[in-house]
Amino acid sequence: MKTKIVFISILVLLFSLPAEAQCAMCRAVLESEEGQETAKGINNGIVYLMIIPYVLIAVVGYFIYRNKKKPGSQQ
């Protein structure tokens, strides 16, 4: 069961699609620029900021799971 979860997680990470996370106002201002380097930088920053809450929830969930599975912690 664990190997199946690890395998699926690896597949999701390898085949993830790039996310476009700009609001309409940011996109309108940044599309007028030549080269689109600033737009790519802002887009990457937004995506990184979106990832942080998910990572924090995953870490907290892992610690809760680990504490529930400790031997001798049954009531």
mmCIF file as gemmi writes it, N, C-alpha and C atoms, coordinates in Angstrom:
data_model
loop_
_atom_site.group_PDB
_atom_site.id
_atom_site.type_symbol
_atom_site.label_atom_id
_atom_site.label_alt_id
_atom_site.label_comp_id
_atom_site.label_asym_id
_atom_site.label_entity_id
_atom_site.label_seq_id
_atom_site.pdbx_PDB_ins_code
_atom_site.Cartn_x
_atom_site.Cartn_y
_atom_site.Cartn_z
_atom_site.occupancy
_atom_site.B_iso_or_equiv
_atom_site.pdbx_formal_charge
_atom_site.auth_seq_id
_atom_site.auth_asym_id
_atom_site.pdbx_PDB_model_num
ATOM 1 N N . MET Axp A 1 ? 0.825 -1.194 0 1 0 ? 1 A 1
ATOM 2 C CA . MET Axp A 1 ? 0 0 0 1 0 ? 1 A 1
ATOM 3 C C . MET Axp A 1 ? 0.871 1.26 0 1 0 ? 1 A 1
ATOM 4 N N . LYS Axp A 2 ? 1.95 1.251 0.807 1 0 ? 2 A 1
ATOM 5 C CA . LYS Axp A 2 ? 2.829 2.429 0.858 1 0 ? 2 A 1
ATOM 6 C C . LYS Axp A 2 ? 3.515 2.665 -0.482 1 0 ? 2 A 1
ATOM 7 N N . THR Axp A 3 ? 3.929 1.59 -1.133 1 0 ? 3 A 1
ATOM 8 C CA . THR Axp A 3 ? 4.624 1.758 -2.409 1 0 ? 3 A 1
ATOM 9 C C . THR Axp A 3 ? 3.688 2.34 -3.461 1 0 ? 3 A 1
ATOM 10 N N . LYS Axp A 4 ? 2.412 1.987 -3.387 1 0 ? 4 A 1
ATOM 11 C CA . LYS Axp A 4 ? 1.446 2.524 -4.339 1 0 ? 4 A 1
ATOM 12 C C . LYS Axp A 4 ? 1.279 4.034 -4.129 1 0 ? 4 A 1
ATOM 13 N N . ILE Axp A 5 ? 1.222 4.47 -2.88 1 0 ? 5 A 1
ATOM 14 C CA . ILE Axp A 5 ? 1.073 5.892 -2.577 1 0 ? 5 A 1
ATOM 15 C C . ILE Axp A 5 ? 2.317 6.655 -3.016 1 0 ? 5 A 1
ATOM 16 N N . VAL Axp A 6 ? 3.494 6.11 -2.76 1 0 ? 6 A 1
ATOM 17 C CA . VAL Axp A 6 ? 4.741 6.763 -3.163 1 0 ? 6 A 1
ATOM 18 C C . VAL Axp A 6 ? 4.815 6.853 -4.685 1 0 ? 6 A 1
ATOM 19 N N . PHE Axp A 7 ? 4.436 5.795 -5.364 1 0 ? 7 A 1
ATOM 20 C CA . PHE Axp A 7 ? 4.471 5.769 -6.826 1 0 ? 7 A 1
ATOM 21 C C . PHE Axp A 7 ? 3.528 6.821 -7.409 1 0 ? 7 A 1
ATOM 22 N N . ILE Axp A 8 ? 2.327 6.908 -6.878 1 0 ? 8 A 1
ATOM 23 C CA . ILE Axp A 8 ? 1.359 7.896 -7.367 1 0 ? 8 A 1
ATOM 24 C C . ILE Axp A 8 ? 1.854 9.315 -7.07 1 0 ? 8 A 1
ATOM 25 N N . SER Axp A 9 ? 2.453 9.526 -5.9 1 0 ? 9 A 1
ATOM 26 C CA . SER Axp A 9 ? 2.986 10.849 -5.561 1 0 ? 9 A 1
ATOM 27 C C . SER Axp A 9 ? 4.089 11.263 -6.519 1 0 ? 9 A 1
ATOM 28 N N . ILE Axp A 10 ? 4.964 10.342 -6.854 1 0 ? 10 A 1
ATOM 29 C CA . ILE Axp A 10 ? 6.048 10.643 -7.791 1 0 ? 10 A 1
ATOM 30 C C . ILE Axp A 10 ? 5.49 10.97 -9.168 1 0 ? 10 A 1
ATOM 31 N N . LEU Axp A 11 ? 4.488 10.212 -9.615 1 0 ? 11 A 1
ATOM 32 C CA . LEU Axp A 11 ? 3.878 10.49 -10.917 1 0 ? 11 A 1
ATOM 33 C C . LEU Axp A 11 ? 3.228 11.868 -10.952 1 0 ? 11 A 1
ATOM 34 N N . VAL Axp A 12 ? 2.542 12.233 -9.881 1 0 ? 12 A 1
ATOM 35 C CA . VAL Axp A 12 ? 1.894 13.548 -9.828 1 0 ? 12 A 1
ATOM 36 C C . VAL Axp A 12 ? 2.938 14.655 -9.884 1 0 ? 12 A 1
ATOM 37 N N . LEU Axp A 13 ? 4.049 14.49 -9.171 1 0 ? 13 A 1
ATOM 38 C CA . LEU Axp A 13 ? 5.091 15.515 -9.182 1 0 ? 13 A 1
ATOM 39 C C . LEU Axp A 13 ? 5.785 15.611 -10.536 1 0 ? 13 A 1
ATOM 40 N N . LEU Axp A 14 ? 5.981 14.484 -11.204 1 0 ? 14 A 1
ATOM 41 C CA . LEU Axp A 14 ? 6.672 14.492 -12.486 1 0 ? 14 A 1
ATOM 42 C C . LEU Axp A 14 ? 5.812 15.042 -13.618 1 0 ? 14 A 1
ATOM 43 N N . PHE Axp A 15 ? 4.525 14.766 -13.567 1 0 ? 15 A 1
ATOM 44 C CA . PHE Axp A 15 ? 3.65 15.146 -14.671 1 0 ? 15 A 1
ATOM 45 C C . PHE Axp A 15 ? 2.7 16.283 -14.319 1 0 ? 15 A 1
ATOM 46 N N . SER Axp A 16 ? 3.107 17.139 -13.401 1 0 ? 16 A 1
ATOM 47 C CA . SER Axp A 16 ? 2.265 18.276 -13.052 1 0 ? 16 A 1
ATOM 48 C C . SER Axp A 16 ? 2.329 19.327 -14.152 1 0 ? 16 A 1
ATOM 49 N N . LEU Axp A 17 ? 1.227 20.012 -14.342 1 0 ? 17 A 1
ATOM 50 C CA . LEU Axp A 17 ? 1.145 21.043 -15.369 1 0 ? 17 A 1
ATOM 51 C C . LEU Axp A 17 ? 1.571 22.386 -14.783 1 0 ? 17 A 1
ATOM 52 N N . PRO Axp A 18 ? 2.175 23.231 -15.571 1 0 ? 18 A 1
ATOM 53 C CA . PRO Axp A 18 ? 2.538 24.549 -15.05 1 0 ? 18 A 1
ATOM 54 C C . PRO Axp A 18 ? 1.282 25.35 -14.725 1 0 ? 18 A 1
ATOM 55 N N . ALA Axp A 19 ? 1.325 26.071 -13.629 1 0 ? 19 A 1
ATOM 56 C CA . ALA Axp A 19 ? 0.158 26.834 -13.182 1 0 ? 19 A 1
ATOM 57 C C . ALA Axp A 19 ? 0.31 28.296 -13.565 1 0 ? 19 A 1
ATOM 58 N N . GLU Axp A 20 ? -0.748 28.887 -14.01 1 0 ? 20 A 1
ATOM 59 C CA . GLU Axp A 20 ? -0.796 30.315 -14.294 1 0 ? 20 A 1
ATOM 60 C C . GLU Axp A 20 ? -1.646 30.943 -13.201 1 0 ? 20 A 1
ATOM 61 N N . ALA Axp A 21 ? -1.037 31.771 -12.346 1 0 ? 21 A 1
ATOM 62 C CA . ALA Axp A 21 ? -1.73 32.233 -11.158 1 0 ? 21 A 1
ATOM 63 C C . ALA Axp A 21 ? -1.831 33.747 -11.06 1 0 ? 21 A 1
ATOM 64 N N . GLN Axp A 22 ? -1.868 34.436 -12.153 1 0 ? 22 A 1
ATOM 65 C CA . GLN Axp A 22 ? -1.944 35.888 -12.094 1 0 ? 22 A 1
ATOM 66 C C . GLN Axp A 22 ? -3.4 36.338 -12.112 1 0 ? 22 A 1
ATOM 67 N N . CYS Axp A 23 ? -3.66 37.404 -11.38 1 0 ? 23 A 1
ATOM 68 C CA . CYS Axp A 23 ? -4.996 37.989 -11.435 1 0 ? 23 A 1
ATOM 69 C C . CYS Axp A 23 ? -5.132 38.762 -12.754 1 0 ? 23 A 1
ATOM 70 N N . ALA Axp A 24 ? -6.333 39.165 -13.071 1 0 ? 24 A 1
ATOM 71 C CA . ALA Axp A 24 ? -6.592 39.843 -14.344 1 0 ? 24 A 1
ATOM 72 C C . ALA Axp A 24 ? -5.851 41.184 -14.44 1 0 ? 24 A 1
ATOM 73 N N . MET Axp A 25 ? -5.788 41.911 -13.348 1 0 ? 25 A 1
ATOM 74 C CA . MET Axp A 25 ? -5.115 43.21 -13.374 1 0 ? 25 A 1
ATOM 75 C C . MET Axp A 25 ? -3.605 43.05 -13.576 1 0 ? 25 A 1
ATOM 76 N N . CYS Axp A 26 ? -3 42.099 -12.869 1 0 ? 26 A 1
ATOM 77 C CA . CYS Axp A 26 ? -1.554 41.878 -13.024 1 0 ? 26 A 1
ATOM 78 C C . CYS Axp A 26 ? -1.238 41.418 -14.441 1 0 ? 26 A 1
ATOM 79 N N . ARG Axp A 27 ? -2.07 40.54 -14.971 1 0 ? 27 A 1
ATOM 80 C CA . ARG Axp A 27 ? -1.834 40.035 -16.321 1 0 ? 27 A 1
ATOM 81 C C . ARG Axp A 27 ? -1.914 41.162 -17.338 1 0 ? 27 A 1
ATOM 82 N N . ALA Axp A 28 ? -2.889 42.051 -17.206 1 0 ? 28 A 1
ATOM 83 C CA . ALA Axp A 28 ? -3.06 43.141 -18.171 1 0 ? 28 A 1
ATOM 84 C C . ALA Axp A 28 ? -1.86 44.082 -18.154 1 0 ? 28 A 1
ATOM 85 N N . VAL Axp A 29 ? -1.322 44.359 -16.983 1 0 ? 29 A 1
ATOM 86 C CA . VAL Axp A 29 ? -0.176 45.269 -16.885 1 0 ? 29 A 1
ATOM 87 C C . VAL Axp A 29 ? 1.086 44.591 -17.412 1 0 ? 29 A 1
ATOM 88 N N . LEU Axp A 30 ? 1.272 43.329 -17.084 1 0 ? 30 A 1
ATOM 89 C CA . LEU Axp A 30 ? 2.522 42.651 -17.432 1 0 ? 30 A 1
ATOM 90 C C . LEU Axp A 30 ? 2.571 42.141 -18.866 1 0 ? 30 A 1
ATOM 91 N N . GLU Axp A 31 ? 1.427 41.985 -19.526 1 0 ? 31 A 1
ATOM 92 C CA . GLU Axp A 31 ? 1.436 41.499 -20.908 1 0 ? 31 A 1
ATOM 93 C C . GLU Axp A 31 ? 2.007 42.526 -21.886 1 0 ? 31 A 1
ATOM 94 N N . SER Axp A 32 ? 1.974 43.778 -21.506 1 0 ? 32 A 1
ATOM 95 C CA . SER Axp A 32 ? 2.47 44.823 -22.408 1 0 ? 32 A 1
ATOM 96 C C . SER Axp A 32 ? 3.998 44.882 -22.443 1 0 ? 32 A 1
ATOM 97 N N . GLU Axp A 33 ? 4.662 44.172 -21.549 1 0 ? 33 A 1
ATOM 98 C CA . GLU Axp A 33 ? 6.125 44.214 -21.473 1 0 ? 33 A 1
ATOM 99 C C . GLU Axp A 33 ? 6.766 43.282 -22.504 1 0 ? 33 A 1
ATOM 100 N N . GLU Axp A 34 ? 7.906 43.698 -23.024 1 0 ? 34 A 1
ATOM 101 C CA . GLU Axp A 34 ? 8.667 42.863 -23.955 1 0 ? 34 A 1
ATOM 102 C C . GLU Axp A 34 ? 9.416 41.777 -23.19 1 0 ? 34 A 1
ATOM 103 N N . GLY Axp A 35 ? 9.433 40.561 -23.701 1 0 ? 35 A 1
ATOM 104 C CA . GLY Axp A 35 ? 10.215 39.474 -23.114 1 0 ? 35 A 1
ATOM 105 C C . GLY Axp A 35 ? 9.495 38.691 -22.039 1 0 ? 35 A 1
ATOM 106 N N . GLN Axp A 36 ? 8.549 39.291 -21.371 1 0 ? 36 A 1
ATOM 107 C CA . GLN Axp A 36 ? 7.719 38.617 -20.374 1 0 ? 36 A 1
ATOM 108 C C . GLN Axp A 36 ? 8.494 38.065 -19.18 1 0 ? 36 A 1
ATOM 109 N N . GLU Axp A 37 ? 9.698 38.542 -18.926 1 0 ? 37 A 1
ATOM 110 C CA . GLU Axp A 37 ? 10.495 38.037 -17.802 1 0 ? 37 A 1
ATOM 111 C C . GLU Axp A 37 ? 9.898 38.443 -16.454 1 0 ? 37 A 1
ATOM 112 N N . THR Axp A 38 ? 9.412 39.667 -16.343 1 0 ? 38 A 1
ATOM 113 C CA . THR Axp A 38 ? 8.8 40.116 -15.095 1 0 ? 38 A 1
ATOM 114 C C . THR Axp A 38 ? 7.532 39.333 -14.821 1 0 ? 38 A 1
ATOM 115 N N . ALA Axp A 39 ? 6.736 39.07 -15.851 1 0 ? 39 A 1
ATOM 116 C CA . ALA Axp A 39 ? 5.496 38.308 -15.681 1 0 ? 39 A 1
ATOM 117 C C . ALA Axp A 39 ? 5.795 36.89 -15.204 1 0 ? 39 A 1
ATOM 118 N N . LYS Axp A 40 ? 6.834 36.28 -15.751 1 0 ? 40 A 1
ATOM 119 C CA . LYS Axp A 40 ? 7.201 34.924 -15.317 1 0 ? 40 A 1
ATOM 120 C C . LYS Axp A 40 ? 7.651 34.925 -13.86 1 0 ? 40 A 1
ATOM 121 N N . GLY Axp A 41 ? 8.402 35.94 -13.46 1 0 ? 41 A 1
ATOM 122 C CA . GLY Axp A 41 ? 8.865 36.036 -12.084 1 0 ? 41 A 1
ATOM 123 C C . GLY Axp A 41 ? 7.718 36.219 -11.099 1 0 ? 41 A 1
ATOM 124 N N . ILE Axp A 42 ? 6.779 37.087 -11.451 1 0 ? 42 A 1
ATOM 125 C CA . ILE Axp A 42 ? 5.622 37.306 -10.575 1 0 ? 42 A 1
ATOM 126 C C . ILE Axp A 42 ? 4.772 36.043 -10.501 1 0 ? 42 A 1
ATOM 127 N N . ASN Axp A 43 ? 4.588 35.376 -11.623 1 0 ? 43 A 1
ATOM 128 C CA . ASN Axp A 43 ? 3.803 34.146 -11.648 1 0 ? 43 A 1
ATOM 129 C C . ASN Axp A 43 ? 4.443 33.082 -10.77 1 0 ? 43 A 1
ATOM 130 N N . ASN Axp A 44 ? 5.75 32.917 -10.849 1 0 ? 44 A 1
ATOM 131 C CA . ASN Axp A 44 ? 6.433 31.934 -10.007 1 0 ? 44 A 1
ATOM 132 C C . ASN Axp A 44 ? 6.307 32.282 -8.525 1 0 ? 44 A 1
ATOM 133 N N . GLY Axp A 45 ? 6.405 33.558 -8.196 1 0 ? 45 A 1
ATOM 134 C CA . GLY Axp A 45 ? 6.249 33.978 -6.807 1 0 ? 45 A 1
ATOM 135 C C . GLY Axp A 45 ? 4.866 33.663 -6.263 1 0 ? 45 A 1
ATOM 136 N N . ILE Axp A 46 ? 3.851 33.885 -7.06 1 0 ? 46 A 1
ATOM 137 C CA . ILE Axp A 46 ? 2.482 33.586 -6.634 1 0 ? 46 A 1
ATOM 138 C C . ILE Axp A 46 ? 2.306 32.092 -6.406 1 0 ? 46 A 1
ATOM 139 N N . VAL Axp A 47 ? 2.843 31.291 -7.302 1 0 ? 47 A 1
ATOM 140 C CA . VAL Axp A 47 ? 2.723 29.836 -7.148 1 0 ? 47 A 1
ATOM 141 C C . VAL Axp A 47 ? 3.456 29.365 -5.895 1 0 ? 47 A 1
ATOM 142 N N . TYR Axp A 48 ? 4.639 29.884 -5.627 1 0 ? 48 A 1
ATOM 143 C CA . TYR Axp A 48 ? 5.365 29.502 -4.417 1 0 ? 48 A 1
ATOM 144 C C . TYR Axp A 48 ? 4.589 29.889 -3.166 1 0 ? 48 A 1
ATOM 145 N N . LEU Axp A 49 ? 3.973 31.057 -3.174 1 0 ? 49 A 1
ATOM 146 C CA . LEU Axp A 49 ? 3.169 31.47 -2.022 1 0 ? 49 A 1
ATOM 147 C C . LEU Axp A 49 ? 1.951 30.58 -1.835 1 0 ? 49 A 1
ATOM 148 N N . MET Axp A 50 ? 1.418 30.035 -2.917 1 0 ? 50 A 1
ATOM 149 C CA . MET Axp A 50 ? 0.267 29.128 -2.809 1 0 ? 50 A 1
ATOM 150 C C . MET Axp A 50 ? 0.676 27.773 -2.24 1 0 ? 50 A 1
ATOM 151 N N . ILE Axp A 51 ? 1.911 27.359 -2.448 1 0 ? 51 A 1
ATOM 152 C CA . ILE Axp A 51 ? 2.366 26.037 -2.011 1 0 ? 51 A 1
ATOM 153 C C . ILE Axp A 51 ? 2.581 25.983 -0.504 1 0 ? 51 A 1
ATOM 154 N N . ILE Axp A 52 ? 2.99 27.076 0.116 1 0 ? 52 A 1
ATOM 155 C CA . ILE Axp A 52 ? 3.364 27.085 1.532 1 0 ? 52 A 1
ATOM 156 C C . ILE Axp A 52 ? 2.253 26.573 2.447 1 0 ? 52 A 1
ATOM 157 N N . PRO Axp A 53 ? 0.996 27.007 2.322 1 0 ? 53 A 1
ATOM 158 C CA . PRO Axp A 53 ? -0.037 26.472 3.221 1 0 ? 53 A 1
ATOM 159 C C . PRO Axp A 53 ? -0.244 24.974 3.068 1 0 ? 53 A 1
ATOM 160 N N . TYR Axp A 54 ? -0.139 24.452 1.846 1 0 ? 54 A 1
ATOM 161 C CA . TYR Axp A 54 ? -0.309 23.017 1.641 1 0 ? 54 A 1
ATOM 162 C C . TYR Axp A 54 ? 0.815 22.225 2.296 1 0 ? 54 A 1
ATOM 163 N N . VAL Axp A 55 ? 2.021 22.727 2.217 1 0 ? 55 A 1
ATOM 164 C CA . VAL Axp A 55 ? 3.153 22.05 2.857 1 0 ? 55 A 1
ATOM 165 C C . VAL Axp A 55 ? 2.981 22.072 4.378 1 0 ? 55 A 1
ATOM 166 N N . LEU Axp A 56 ? 2.559 23.197 4.933 1 0 ? 56 A 1
ATOM 167 C CA . LEU Axp A 56 ? 2.346 23.276 6.372 1 0 ? 56 A 1
ATOM 168 C C . LEU Axp A 56 ? 1.256 22.321 6.839 1 0 ? 56 A 1
ATOM 169 N N . ILE Axp A 57 ? 0.163 22.234 6.102 1 0 ? 57 A 1
ATOM 170 C CA . ILE Axp A 57 ? -0.91 21.302 6.46 1 0 ? 57 A 1
ATOM 171 C C . ILE Axp A 57 ? -0.419 19.865 6.363 1 0 ? 57 A 1
ATOM 172 N N . ALA Axp A 58 ? 0.387 19.546 5.363 1 0 ? 58 A 1
ATOM 173 C CA . ALA Axp A 58 ? 0.922 18.194 5.222 1 0 ? 58 A 1
ATOM 174 C C . ALA Axp A 58 ? 1.839 17.84 6.389 1 0 ? 58 A 1
ATOM 175 N N . VAL Axp A 59 ? 2.668 18.775 6.831 1 0 ? 59 A 1
ATOM 176 C CA . VAL Axp A 59 ? 3.577 18.522 7.953 1 0 ? 59 A 1
ATOM 177 C C . VAL Axp A 59 ? 2.789 18.301 9.238 1 0 ? 59 A 1
ATOM 178 N N . VAL Axp A 60 ? 1.798 19.136 9.491 1 0 ? 60 A 1
ATOM 179 C CA . VAL Axp A 60 ? 0.971 18.967 10.689 1 0 ? 60 A 1
ATOM 180 C C . VAL Axp A 60 ? 0.222 17.635 10.629 1 0 ? 60 A 1
ATOM 181 N N . GLY Axp A 61 ? -0.316 17.299 9.482 1 0 ? 61 A 1
ATOM 182 C CA . GLY Axp A 61 ? -1.004 16.021 9.311 1 0 ? 61 A 1
ATOM 183 C C . GLY Axp A 61 ? -0.084 14.839 9.551 1 0 ? 61 A 1
ATOM 184 N N . TYR Axp A 62 ? 1.154 14.946 9.079 1 0 ? 62 A 1
ATOM 185 C CA . TYR Axp A 62 ? 2.115 13.865 9.29 1 0 ? 62 A 1
ATOM 186 C C . TYR Axp A 62 ? 2.407 13.672 10.775 1 0 ? 62 A 1
ATOM 187 N N . PHE Axp A 63 ? 2.606 14.771 11.504 1 0 ? 63 A 1
ATOM 188 C CA . PHE Axp A 63 ? 2.886 14.65 12.933 1 0 ? 63 A 1
ATOM 189 C C . PHE Axp A 63 ? 1.686 14.095 13.697 1 0 ? 63 A 1
ATOM 190 N N . ILE Axp A 64 ? 0.487 14.473 13.318 1 0 ? 64 A 1
ATOM 191 C CA . ILE Axp A 64 ? -0.707 13.905 13.955 1 0 ? 64 A 1
ATOM 192 C C . ILE Axp A 64 ? -0.791 12.419 13.661 1 0 ? 64 A 1
ATOM 193 N N . TYR Axp A 65 ? -0.554 12.035 12.415 1 0 ? 65 A 1
ATOM 194 C CA . TYR Axp A 65 ? -0.586 10.625 12.036 1 0 ? 65 A 1
ATOM 195 C C . TYR Axp A 65 ? 0.473 9.837 12.801 1 0 ? 65 A 1
ATOM 196 N N . ARG Axp A 66 ? 1.674 10.394 12.899 1 0 ? 66 A 1
ATOM 197 C CA . ARG Axp A 66 ? 2.758 9.701 13.593 1 0 ? 66 A 1
ATOM 198 C C . ARG Axp A 66 ? 2.451 9.528 15.078 1 0 ? 66 A 1
ATOM 199 N N . ASN Axp A 67 ? 1.866 10.542 15.698 1 0 ? 67 A 1
ATOM 200 C CA . ASN Axp A 67 ? 1.517 10.451 17.11 1 0 ? 67 A 1
ATOM 201 C C . ASN Axp A 67 ? 0.379 9.466 17.356 1 0 ? 67 A 1
ATOM 202 N N . LYS Axp A 68 ? -0.539 9.336 16.443 1 0 ? 68 A 1
ATOM 203 C CA . LYS Axp A 68 ? -1.652 8.377 16.585 1 0 ? 68 A 1
ATOM 204 C C . LYS Axp A 68 ? -1.171 6.946 16.408 1 0 ? 68 A 1
ATOM 205 N N . LYS Axp A 69 ? -0.126 6.72 15.63 1 0 ? 69 A 1
ATOM 206 C CA . LYS Axp A 69 ? 0.368 5.37 15.339 1 0 ? 69 A 1
ATOM 207 C C . LYS Axp A 69 ? 1.426 4.878 16.308 1 0 ? 69 A 1
ATOM 208 N N . LYS Axp A 70 ? 1.782 5.665 17.321 1 0 ? 70 A 1
ATOM 209 C CA . LYS Axp A 70 ? 2.79 5.227 18.278 1 0 ? 70 A 1
ATOM 210 C C . LYS Axp A 70 ? 2.288 4.015 19.053 1 0 ? 70 A 1
ATOM 211 N N . PRO Axp A 71 ? 3.136 2.995 19.238 1 0 ? 71 A 1
ATOM 212 C CA . PRO Axp A 71 ? 2.706 1.834 20.033 1 0 ? 71 A 1
ATOM 213 C C . PRO Axp A 71 ? 2.53 2.224 21.503 1 0 ? 71 A 1
ATOM 214 N N . GLY Axp A 72 ? 1.487 1.678 22.121 1 0 ? 72 A 1
ATOM 215 C CA . GLY Axp A 72 ? 1.219 1.977 23.506 1 0 ? 72 A 1
ATOM 216 C C . GLY Axp A 72 ? 0.399 3.229 23.715 1 0 ? 72 A 1
ATOM 217 N N . SER Axp A 73 ? -0.023 3.9 22.646 1 0 ? 73 A 1
ATOM 218 C CA . SER Axp A 73 ? -0.829 5.105 22.8 1 0 ? 73 A 1
ATOM 219 C C . SER Axp A 73 ? -2.327 4.802 22.719 1 0 ? 73 A 1
ATOM 220 N N . GLN Axp A 74 ? -2.665 3.508 22.73 1 0 ? 74 A 1
ATOM 221 C CA . GLN Axp A 74 ? -4.088 3.124 22.678 1 0 ? 74 A 1
ATOM 222 C C . GLN Axp A 74 ? -4.726 3.334 24.036 1 0 ? 74 A 1
ATOM 223 N N . GLN Axp A 75 ? -5.976 3.731 24.032 1 0 ? 75 A 1
ATOM 224 C CA . GLN Axp A 75 ? -6.688 4.001 25.284 1 0 ? 75 A 1
ATOM 225 C C . GLN Axp A 75 ? -7.522 2.826 25.702 1 0 ? 75 A 1
